[in-house]
Amino acid sequence: MKTFPDGTPLHFETRAIHDGHSPDKFTGAVSVPVYQTSVFASDENGDPREFLYSRLANPTRSALEDCLANLEGARHGMAFASGVAAAMAALELLQSGDRLVAMAEIYGGTLGILEKIAKPRGIAVDYVTGTDPEDYRRALREKAKMVWIESPGNPLLAVADIAAIAKVTHEAGAILAIDNTFASPYLQTPLALGADIVIHSTSKYLAGHSDVIGGAVAVNDEALYEKIHSYQVLAGAIPGPWDCWLTLRGIRTLKVRMEEACKNAGLVAEALRGFPSVTRVYYPGLPGHPGHEIAARQMRLFGAVVSADLAGGTEAVRRASSRVKLFVYSGSLGGVESQMGHPATMSHRIIGKAEREKRGIGEGLVRLSIGLENPEDLIADLSHAFGD
């Protein structure tokens, strides 16, 4: 249900609440039931029903997939057991001898897949430092099958011009995949900007409560759908019905959570600029951020993640982690509670110090996922933790 009967489009928050959430056709339950079953019986004539076996499809998962597709403006949504399972499904489009061009600033788990799984399988992987579409054009002079980006990037929040990179990618005969986790479909819809594949860790903003692991892929192209869906069911890379239900519940409040968290993030980012112990703040909402204008054009808001460099490196981060009272010191993000992570020892430890430094990820970098607490309390907590 994307529109009213007269064709009038529904707003995002309305679709988040209603699409995939229709009353149960058997009982009328307003909340999508958790179909906690592995097997479905045939009908009274012995003919198979719509659902056969939950690895192939489950009504709760189907509801989530319908909702995800709608929010991303996609024909097809597919739910996975985790964000990295979703990434693996998209990367399974590549075979030995293929080449992937990847943005250098991407999630450490994705980097691990590329370095420890893709490369040993004979897939060539080359990284582009920065977000200039011309850098991608040069990288694509050598034939490639796929380009992989994130925007905003993890953990320095680089902003890629999705439409421009999509144009360059398609001119080179490649497909564009983008991890949209940091933005969520409320802040941007990459398929509308020309991307071919959208990936999410639904554990983050979509579910939103730090209580479930999941992933998603959204596509429009039928051939891409058939290949990724085939991997999904054959590999069994699926979430259980309870995980799907939790994610659906979280999606219902995505708009209000994102708006509040983004507002808080802007206030925290501005405050951090005045902290003596903070040498640099990374946030697309700040006018001095190199991707500010692009983010303003392709995103509804600037996101809820703020990163900052602390003077004193790892020791300063350790001291801060022992002093925070409200921020949870963790390697995740996207929950209603604020979280502080250390990419050097958490999300990006897999690539080693030398490679991290090459990518601009210093030992004193902290990544802050801003939640729904009062922003004055968050700023006070950081001031105490950072020694300001």
C-alpha positions as CSV (number, residue, x, y, z in Angstrom):
1,M,0.0,0.0,0.0
2,K,2.2,2.8,-1.3
3,T,-0.7,5.1,-2.2
4,F,-4.3,5.8,-1.5
5,P,-6.8,4.4,-4.0
6,D,-6.7,7.7,-6.0
7,G,-2.9,7.4,-6.4
8,T,-2.0,10.0,-3.7
9,P,1.3,8.8,-2.2
10,L,1.6,8.0,1.5
11,H,4.2,9.6,3.6
12,F,7.2,7.6,4.9
13,E,6.0,7.3,8.5
14,T,2.6,6.0,7.3
15,R,4.2,3.4,5.2
16,A,6.5,2.3,8.0
17,I,3.5,1.7,10.2
18,H,1.2,0.1,7.7
19,D,3.2,-1.7,4.9
20,G,3.9,-5.2,5.9
21,H,1.7,-4.8,8.9
22,S,-1.7,-5.7,7.5
23,P,-4.1,-7.4,10.0
24,D,-3.5,-11.1,10.0
25,K,-5.8,-12.8,7.5
26,F,-6.5,-15.7,9.7
27,T,-7.2,-14.0,13.1
28,G,-7.4,-10.3,12.4
29,A,-4.4,-9.7,14.7
30,V,-3.2,-6.1,14.2
31,S,0.4,-7.0,15.1
32,V,2.0,-9.3,12.6
33,P,2.0,-12.8,14.3
34,V,5.3,-14.5,15.0
35,Y,4.9,-17.7,12.9
36,Q,7.3,-19.8,15.0
37,T,7.2,-22.9,12.8
38,S,9.6,-24.6,10.5
39,V,7.0,-26.6,8.5
40,F,3.6,-25.7,6.9
41,A,1.0,-28.4,6.3
42,S,-0.6,-28.9,2.9
43,D,-4.2,-28.0,2.4
44,E,-7.2,-30.5,2.7
45,N,-6.6,-31.7,-0.9
46,G,-2.9,-32.4,-0.2
47,D,-1.8,-29.5,-2.3
48,P,1.0,-27.2,-1.0
49,R,0.0,-23.9,0.4
50,E,1.7,-20.6,-0.1
51,F,4.3,-21.5,2.5
52,L,6.1,-24.8,2.7
53,Y,9.2,-24.5,4.8
54,S,10.5,-21.5,6.8
55,R,14.0,-21.5,5.2
56,L,12.2,-20.8,1.9
57,A,9.7,-18.4,3.2
58,N,7.9,-17.5,6.4
59,P,4.9,-15.2,6.8
60,T,6.6,-13.0,9.4
61,R,9.7,-12.7,7.3
62,S,7.6,-12.0,4.2
63,A,5.9,-9.1,6.1
64,L,9.3,-7.7,6.9
65,E,10.6,-8.1,3.4
66,D,7.5,-6.3,2.0
67,C,8.1,-3.5,4.4
68,L,11.8,-3.2,3.6
69,A,11.2,-3.1,-0.1
70,N,8.5,-0.4,0.3
71,L,10.7,1.9,2.4
72,E,13.7,1.6,0.0
73,G,11.4,2.1,-3.0
74,A,12.4,-1.4,-4.3
75,R,10.6,-4.1,-6.1
76,H,12.2,-6.7,-3.9
77,G,13.4,-6.8,-0.2
78,M,15.2,-9.8,1.3
79,A,15.9,-10.3,5.0
80,F,19.0,-11.9,6.2
81,A,20.4,-13.3,9.5
82,S,22.9,-10.4,9.9
83,G,24.3,-7.4,8.1
84,V,27.4,-9.4,7.0
85,A,25.1,-12.2,5.7
86,A,23.4,-9.6,3.6
87,A,26.8,-8.3,2.3
88,M,27.9,-11.8,1.5
89,A,24.7,-12.4,-0.5
90,A,25.4,-9.4,-2.6
91,L,29.1,-10.3,-3.0
92,E,28.2,-13.8,-4.1
93,L,27.3,-12.2,-7.5
94,L,31.1,-12.1,-8.0
95,Q,33.1,-15.1,-9.3
96,S,36.8,-15.9,-9.5
97,G,38.4,-13.6,-12.0
98,D,35.9,-10.7,-11.4
99,R,37.0,-7.4,-10.0
100,L,35.4,-5.2,-7.3
101,V,36.2,-1.5,-6.8
102,A,35.4,-0.6,-3.2
103,M,35.4,2.7,-1.3
104,A,38.2,2.6,1.2
105,E,36.0,3.9,4.1
106,I,33.7,1.0,4.7
107,Y,32.6,-1.2,7.7
108,G,35.4,-3.3,9.1
109,G,33.3,-6.5,8.8
110,T,32.9,-5.8,5.0
111,L,36.6,-5.2,4.7
112,G,37.1,-8.6,6.5
113,I,34.9,-10.3,3.9
114,L,36.8,-8.7,1.0
115,E,40.2,-9.5,2.4
116,K,39.7,-12.9,3.9
117,I,37.0,-14.4,1.7
118,A,36.7,-12.6,-1.6
119,K,40.4,-12.2,-2.4
120,P,41.3,-15.9,-1.6
121,R,38.5,-16.9,-3.9
122,G,40.2,-15.1,-6.8
123,I,38.2,-11.9,-6.8
124,A,40.4,-8.8,-7.4
125,V,39.6,-6.0,-4.9
126,D,40.9,-2.4,-5.4
127,Y,40.1,0.4,-3.0
128,V,39.4,4.1,-3.9
129,T,40.4,6.6,-1.2
130,G,37.9,9.4,-1.1
131,T,34.6,10.0,-2.7
132,D,35.4,11.9,-5.9
133,P,33.4,10.3,-8.8
134,E,36.4,10.9,-11.1
135,D,38.5,8.7,-8.8
136,Y,36.0,5.9,-9.5
137,R,36.1,6.7,-13.2
138,R,39.9,6.2,-13.2
139,A,39.6,3.0,-11.1
140,L,37.0,1.6,-13.6
141,R,39.3,2.0,-16.6
142,E,40.2,-1.6,-15.8
143,K,37.1,-3.7,-16.2
144,A,35.1,-4.3,-13.0
145,K,31.8,-6.1,-12.2
146,M,30.8,-4.2,-9.1
147,V,31.5,-1.0,-7.2
148,W,30.8,-1.0,-3.4
149,I,30.4,2.2,-1.4
150,E,29.0,3.4,1.9
151,S,27.5,6.9,2.5
152,P,28.0,8.2,5.1
153,G,31.1,6.1,5.5
154,N,32.2,4.1,8.5
155,P,33.8,5.5,10.6
156,L,34.9,9.0,9.3
157,L,31.5,9.8,7.8
158,A,32.7,10.5,4.2
159,V,29.8,11.4,2.0
160,A,29.7,9.9,-1.5
161,D,27.7,11.5,-4.3
162,I,25.6,8.4,-5.0
163,A,24.0,9.6,-8.3
164,A,27.4,10.7,-9.7
165,I,29.1,7.5,-8.8
166,A,26.2,5.4,-10.1
167,K,26.5,7.2,-13.5
168,V,30.2,6.5,-13.7
169,T,29.7,2.9,-12.6
170,H,27.0,2.2,-15.2
171,E,29.0,3.8,-17.9
172,A,31.7,1.3,-17.1
173,G,29.3,-1.6,-17.3
174,A,29.4,-2.4,-13.6
175,I,26.7,-2.5,-10.9
176,L,26.7,-0.2,-7.8
177,A,26.1,-1.6,-4.3
178,I,25.8,0.6,-1.3
179,D,25.6,0.0,2.4
180,N,22.8,2.3,3.6
181,T,23.0,1.3,7.3
182,F,24.2,4.7,8.6
183,A,21.5,6.6,6.8
184,S,18.5,4.2,7.0
185,P,15.8,4.4,4.3
186,Y,14.3,7.4,6.2
187,L,17.4,9.6,5.4
188,Q,18.1,8.4,1.9
189,T,16.9,5.9,-0.7
190,P,19.9,5.0,-2.9
191,L,17.9,3.1,-5.5
192,A,16.2,6.3,-6.5
193,L,19.7,7.9,-7.0
194,G,20.9,5.1,-9.3
195,A,22.2,2.4,-7.1
196,D,21.5,-1.2,-8.1
197,I,21.8,-2.9,-4.7
198,V,21.1,-1.6,-1.2
199,I,22.4,-3.4,1.9
200,H,21.5,-2.9,5.6
201,S,22.5,-4.1,8.9
202,T,18.9,-4.1,10.3
203,S,20.4,-4.6,13.7
204,K,21.1,-0.8,13.7
205,Y,18.6,1.9,13.0
206,L,15.8,-0.2,11.4
207,A,15.3,-2.4,14.5
208,G,16.6,0.4,16.7
209,H,16.7,-1.1,20.1
210,S,19.9,-3.1,20.3
211,D,18.0,-6.4,20.8
212,V,18.2,-8.2,17.4
213,I,20.7,-9.2,14.7
214,G,19.6,-8.9,11.1
215,G,20.4,-7.7,7.6
216,A,18.6,-6.8,4.4
217,V,19.1,-6.4,0.7
218,A,16.9,-4.4,-1.6
219,V,16.9,-4.4,-5.4
220,N,14.8,-3.5,-8.4
221,D,16.4,-5.6,-11.1
222,E,14.8,-9.0,-11.5
223,A,18.0,-10.8,-12.5
224,L,19.8,-9.5,-9.4
225,Y,16.9,-10.5,-7.2
226,E,16.8,-14.1,-8.5
227,K,20.5,-14.5,-7.9
228,I,20.6,-13.0,-4.4
229,H,17.3,-14.7,-3.4
230,S,18.7,-18.0,-4.5
231,Y,21.7,-17.5,-2.3
232,Q,19.5,-16.5,0.6
233,V,17.4,-19.7,0.6
234,L,20.2,-22.1,-0.5
235,A,22.7,-20.9,2.1
236,G,20.0,-20.6,4.7
237,A,21.2,-17.1,5.5
238,I,17.8,-16.2,7.0
239,P,16.5,-14.5,10.2
240,G,14.1,-16.4,12.4
241,P,10.5,-15.2,12.7
242,W,11.0,-13.6,16.2
243,D,13.9,-11.5,14.9
244,C,11.8,-10.4,11.9
245,W,9.0,-9.4,14.3
246,L,11.4,-7.4,16.4
247,T,12.7,-5.6,13.4
248,L,9.2,-4.9,12.1
249,R,8.3,-3.4,15.5
250,G,11.3,-1.2,15.4
251,I,10.6,0.1,11.9
252,R,7.3,1.5,13.0
253,T,9.1,4.2,15.0
254,L,12.0,4.8,12.6
255,K,11.0,8.3,11.5
256,V,10.6,9.7,15.0
257,R,13.7,8.0,16.3
258,M,15.8,9.2,13.4
259,E,14.6,12.7,13.6
260,E,15.3,13.0,17.4
261,A,18.7,11.2,17.1
262,C,19.8,13.4,14.2
263,K,18.8,16.5,16.1
264,N,20.8,15.4,19.1
265,A,23.8,14.5,16.9
266,G,23.9,18.0,15.5
267,L,24.0,19.5,19.0
268,V,26.7,17.0,20.2
269,A,28.8,17.6,17.1
270,E,28.7,21.4,17.6
271,A,29.5,21.1,21.3
272,L,32.5,18.8,20.6
273,R,34.1,21.5,18.4
274,G,34.6,23.5,21.6
275,F,36.2,20.6,23.6
276,P,40.0,21.2,24.2
277,S,40.7,17.5,24.1
278,V,39.0,17.1,20.7
279,T,41.2,17.8,17.7
280,R,38.7,17.2,15.0
281,V,35.0,16.4,14.6
282,Y,33.5,14.4,11.7
283,Y,29.9,15.1,11.0
284,P,28.2,15.8,7.7
285,G,25.9,18.3,9.3
286,L,28.8,20.7,10.1
287,P,29.2,23.3,7.3
288,G,32.9,22.6,7.2
289,H,32.5,18.9,6.4
290,P,33.7,18.2,2.9
291,G,30.5,16.3,2.1
292,H,28.1,18.8,3.7
293,E,26.6,20.1,0.5
294,I,26.2,16.6,-1.1
295,A,24.6,15.3,2.1
296,A,22.2,18.2,2.2
297,R,21.2,17.3,-1.3
298,Q,20.7,13.5,-1.1
299,M,19.8,13.0,2.6
300,R,16.7,14.1,4.5
301,L,18.9,14.8,7.6
302,F,22.6,14.4,8.4
303,G,22.6,11.2,10.4
304,A,23.0,10.3,14.0
305,V,26.7,9.2,14.1
306,V,29.5,11.7,15.1
307,S,33.2,10.8,15.1
308,A,35.9,12.7,16.8
309,D,39.7,12.6,17.2
310,L,40.9,12.7,20.8
311,A,44.3,14.2,21.7
312,G,46.2,11.4,23.5
313,G,45.3,8.5,21.3
314,T,44.4,5.1,22.7
315,E,45.0,6.1,26.3
316,A,42.6,9.0,26.0
317,V,40.0,6.7,24.6
318,R,40.5,4.2,27.4
319,R,40.2,6.9,30.0
320,A,37.0,8.2,28.4
321,S,35.5,4.7,28.2
322,S,36.0,4.2,31.9
323,R,34.4,7.6,32.7
324,V,31.3,7.7,30.6
325,K,28.0,7.2,32.5
326,L,25.4,7.4,29.7
327,F,27.3,6.3,26.6
328,V,27.6,2.5,26.3
329,Y,31.1,1.6,25.3
330,S,30.5,-0.8,22.4
331,G,31.3,-1.6,18.8
332,S,27.7,-1.1,17.6
333,L,25.4,1.8,16.9
334,G,21.8,2.7,16.0
335,G,20.1,2.0,19.3
336,V,17.9,4.3,21.4
337,E,20.8,4.5,23.8
338,S,24.0,6.4,22.9
339,Q,27.1,4.3,22.3
340,M,30.7,5.1,22.0
341,G,33.1,2.9,20.0
342,H,36.8,2.8,19.3
343,P,37.3,1.8,15.6
344,A,41.0,0.9,16.1
345,T,40.1,-1.9,18.6
346,M,36.5,-2.6,17.5
347,S,35.0,-2.2,14.1
348,H,38.2,-1.8,12.1
349,R,40.8,-3.8,14.1
350,I,40.8,-6.4,11.4
351,I,42.8,-4.3,9.0
352,G,45.7,-3.5,11.2
353,K,47.2,-0.3,12.4
354,A,49.3,0.6,9.3
355,E,46.3,0.1,7.0
356,R,44.0,2.0,9.4
357,E,46.4,5.0,9.5
358,K,46.5,4.9,5.7
359,R,42.7,5.3,5.7
360,G,42.8,8.1,8.3
361,I,41.6,6.0,11.2
362,G,43.7,7.1,14.1
363,E,44.2,5.5,17.5
364,G,42.4,8.4,19.1
365,L,39.3,8.2,16.9
366,V,36.0,7.6,18.7
367,R,32.7,6.9,16.9
368,L,29.6,8.2,18.8
369,S,26.2,6.8,18.0
370,I,23.8,9.4,19.3
371,G,20.6,8.1,20.9
372,L,17.5,9.6,22.3
373,E,18.6,10.9,25.6
374,N,18.5,14.6,26.4
375,P,21.4,16.2,24.4
376,E,22.4,18.3,27.4
377,D,23.0,15.2,29.4
378,L,25.0,13.6,26.6
379,I,27.2,16.6,26.2
380,A,27.8,16.8,29.9
381,D,28.7,13.0,29.9
382,L,31.2,13.5,27.1
383,S,32.7,16.6,28.8
384,H,33.4,14.6,31.9
385,A,34.7,11.6,30.0
386,F,37.0,13.6,27.8
387,G,38.3,15.6,30.6
388,D,37.0,18.9,29.4
